[in-house]
Amino acid sequence: MESKSYNFGVSTVDEIKKAAGALSVNEREELLSWLMDLDDDWDRQMAKDAAAGKLDFLIEEARTAVREESLRDWPKPKT
């Protein structure tokens, strides 16, 4: 697949959305695939950090909140 070159100078989410709207269907599929790969990288890093104990402080914070009965309900989404 031949890639076109676009020079939108995008730096904000709105600019990225506008630029993405100018892409062909195939180019949007390619962009989506790339974004999904970024998510996979993030998930792998989280798993690696968890295995290394770097997130253990979050477990302790949760246990402390349970002991102190300071947990709150999650806010309900606005409809």
Secondary structure, 3 states (H helix, E strand, C coil): CCCCCCCCCCCCHHHHHHHHHCCCHHHHHHHHHHHHHHHHHHHHHHHHHHHCCCCHHHHHHHHHHHHCCCCCCCCCCCC
